[in-house]
Amino acid sequence: MAEAYHYPGFVDIELATAYVPPQEFKEAYTLEEALSKGTLFPELYRPYP
């Protein structure tokens, strides 16, 4: 469970909660291509225009 922080005027607020959806392993780039593109997974590759 996330740690609660105490601030005057607030009752045990939680700063943030991350949601990371599950990802299936489908395919992967070669080592050289992954280093060049910054990701091992083609589904995550989003080149800047």
N, CA, C and O atoms as a DFTB+ gen file, in Angstrom:
196 C
 N C O
     1  1       0.844      -1.183       0.000
     2  2       0.000       0.000       0.000
     3  2       0.884       1.239       0.000
     4  3       1.967       1.238       0.584
     5  1       0.420       2.286      -0.652
     6  2       1.201       3.509      -0.754
     7  2       1.306       4.201       0.597
     8  3       0.416       4.103       1.441
     9  1       2.404       4.894       0.774
    10  2       2.629       5.637       2.011
    11  2       1.814       6.927       1.976
    12  3       1.801       7.624       0.961
    13  1       1.149       7.242       3.051
    14  2       0.355       8.472       3.135
    15  2       1.228       9.593       3.693
    16  3       2.083       9.353       4.545
    17  1       1.014      10.803       3.218
    18  2       1.755      11.966       3.683
    19  2       0.823      12.861       4.488
    20  3      -0.373      12.948       4.206
    21  1       1.372      13.507       5.467
    22  2       0.573      14.342       6.355
    23  2       0.867      15.817       6.090
    24  3       2.002      16.270       6.234
    25  1      -0.165      16.555       5.702
    26  2      -0.058      17.980       5.473
    27  2      -1.117      18.674       6.313
    28  3      -2.213      18.142       6.488
    29  1      -0.808      19.844       6.829
    30  2      -1.805      20.567       7.624
    31  2      -3.074      20.814       6.801
    32  3      -2.998      21.310       5.677
    33  1      -4.230      20.472       7.354
    34  2      -5.494      20.694       6.672
    35  2      -5.952      19.542       5.802
    36  3      -7.077      19.561       5.301
    37  1      -5.107      18.536       5.610
    38  2      -5.474      17.371       4.802
    39  2      -5.383      16.123       5.659
    40  3      -4.555      16.044       6.566
    41  1      -6.220      15.163       5.378
    42  2      -6.223      13.922       6.148
    43  2      -5.601      12.816       5.311
    44  3      -6.221      12.345       4.357
    45  1      -4.412      12.400       5.642
    46  2      -3.721      11.268       5.011
    47  2      -3.973      11.147       3.507
    48  3      -4.611      10.195       3.059
    49  1      -3.472      12.108       2.731
    50  2      -3.670      12.052       1.286
    51  2      -2.603      11.177       0.638
    52  3      -1.473      11.104       1.120
    53  1      -2.964      10.525      -0.440
    54  2      -2.027       9.734      -1.225
    55  2      -1.625      10.589      -2.424
    56  3      -2.493      11.114      -3.121
    57  1      -0.332      10.739      -2.674
    58  2       0.122      11.654      -3.714
    59  2      -0.212      11.179      -5.119
    60  3      -0.639      11.979      -5.951
    61  1      -0.028       9.893      -5.401
    62  2      -0.289       9.385      -6.750
    63  2      -0.410       7.873      -6.717
    64  3       0.070       7.209      -5.798
    65  1      -1.061       7.349      -7.737
    66  2      -1.156       5.913      -7.923
    67  2      -0.856       5.625      -9.388
    68  3      -1.471       6.217     -10.275
    69  1       0.070       4.735      -9.644
    70  2       0.422       4.385     -11.020
    71  2      -0.406       3.200     -11.489
    72  3      -0.692       2.279     -10.724
    73  1      -0.785       3.240     -12.759
    74  2      -1.461       2.104     -13.370
    75  2      -0.617       1.675     -14.557
    76  3      -0.387       2.461     -15.476
    77  1      -0.160       0.443     -14.543
    78  2       0.637      -0.095     -15.633
    79  2      -0.099      -1.305     -16.180
    80  3      -0.162      -2.341     -15.518
    81  1      -0.660      -1.189     -17.390
    82  2      -1.401      -2.319     -17.935
    83  2      -0.466      -3.480     -18.266
    84  3       0.688      -3.254     -18.631
    85  1      -0.940      -4.705     -18.145
    86  2      -0.106      -5.855     -18.491
    87  2       0.214      -5.857     -19.981
    88  3      -0.603      -5.439     -20.802
    89  1       1.398      -6.326     -20.317
    90  2       1.835      -6.357     -21.712
    91  2       2.256      -7.774     -22.068
    92  3       3.033      -8.399     -21.347
    93  1       1.740      -8.275     -23.183
    94  2       2.137      -9.596     -23.650
    95  2       3.437      -9.485     -24.426
    96  3       3.639      -8.533     -25.179
    97  1       4.314     -10.456     -24.242
    98  2       5.554     -10.491     -25.005
    99  2       5.249     -11.104     -26.361
   100  3       4.918     -12.287     -26.449
   101  1       5.359     -10.301     -27.425
   102  2       5.042     -10.780     -28.767
   103  2       6.299     -10.918     -29.609
   104  3       6.628     -12.013     -30.065
   105  1       6.994      -9.827     -29.813
   106  2       8.218      -9.856     -30.594
   107  2       9.183      -8.828     -30.025
   108  3       8.804      -7.984     -29.212
   109  1      10.427      -8.908     -30.458
   110  2      11.437      -7.986     -29.948
   111  2      12.387      -7.602     -31.071
   112  3      12.611      -8.363     -32.012
   113  1      12.943      -6.395     -30.946
   114  2      13.969      -5.951     -31.878
   115  2      15.274      -6.683     -31.588
   116  3      15.457      -7.244     -30.508
   117  1      16.170      -6.670     -32.554
   118  2      17.525      -7.161     -32.302
   119  2      18.192      -6.184     -31.334
   120  3      17.700      -5.073     -31.140
   121  1      19.292      -6.587     -30.734
   122  2      19.978      -5.730     -29.768
   123  2      20.370      -4.395     -30.392
   124  3      20.150      -3.344     -29.790
   125  1      20.946      -4.425     -31.587
   126  2      21.378      -3.193     -32.240
   127  2      20.196      -2.274     -32.546
   128  3      20.269      -1.064     -32.332
   129  1      19.103      -2.863     -33.051
   130  2      17.926      -2.064     -33.378
   131  2      17.272      -1.497     -32.116
   132  3      16.816      -0.354     -32.112
   133  1      17.227      -2.291     -31.052
   134  2      16.641      -1.839     -29.790
   135  2      17.437      -0.669     -29.212
   136  3      16.847       0.300     -28.734
   137  1      18.751      -0.746     -29.249
   138  2      19.575       0.355     -28.743
   139  2      19.387       1.611     -29.586
   140  3      19.396       2.724     -29.060
   141  1      19.219       1.435     -30.878
   142  2      19.021       2.567     -31.774
   143  2      17.669       3.241     -31.545
   144  3      17.567       4.467     -31.591
   145  1      16.629       2.434     -31.298
   146  2      15.274       2.965     -31.164
   147  2      14.892       3.294     -29.731
   148  3      13.899       3.987     -29.510
   149  1      15.651       2.816     -28.751
   150  2      15.375       3.139     -27.357
   151  2      14.355       2.240     -26.693
   152  3      13.915       2.527     -25.580
   153  1      13.968       1.154     -27.354
   154  2      13.037       0.197     -26.766
   155  2      13.268      -1.172     -27.383
   156  3      13.677      -1.280     -28.539
   157  1      13.008      -2.200     -26.619
   158  2      13.135      -3.565     -27.112
   159  2      11.876      -4.006     -27.845
   160  3      11.918      -4.918     -28.671
   161  1      10.759      -3.358     -27.541
   162  2       9.464      -3.815     -28.041
   163  2       8.931      -2.912     -29.151
   164  3       8.777      -1.709     -28.940
   165  1       8.649      -3.468     -30.324
   166  2       8.120      -2.670     -31.434
   167  2       6.807      -1.961     -31.095
   168  3       6.546      -0.880     -31.622
   169  1       5.976      -2.544     -30.229
   170  2       4.700      -1.920     -29.865
   171  2       4.896      -0.601     -29.123
   172  3       4.006       0.250     -29.118
   173  1       6.061      -0.431     -28.497
   174  2       6.322       0.783     -27.719
   175  2       7.081       1.854     -28.504
   176  3       7.256       2.970     -28.016
   177  1       7.528       1.524     -29.704
   178  2       8.321       2.478     -30.484
   179  2       7.430       3.568     -31.068
   180  3       6.514       3.283     -31.839
   181  1       7.701       4.805     -30.702
   182  2       6.962       5.965     -31.199
   183  2       7.982       7.027     -31.619
   184  3       8.409       7.840     -30.799
   185  1       8.371       7.018     -32.897
   186  2       9.367       8.007     -33.334
   187  2       8.795       9.419     -33.326
   188  3       7.610       9.625     -33.584
   189  1       9.640      10.367     -33.030
   190  2       9.227      11.770     -33.074
   191  2       9.186      12.218     -34.527
   192  3      10.036      11.816     -35.322
   193  1       8.207      13.047     -34.885
   194  2       8.115      13.521     -36.286
   195  2       9.252      14.456     -36.641
   196  3       9.323      14.940     -37.771
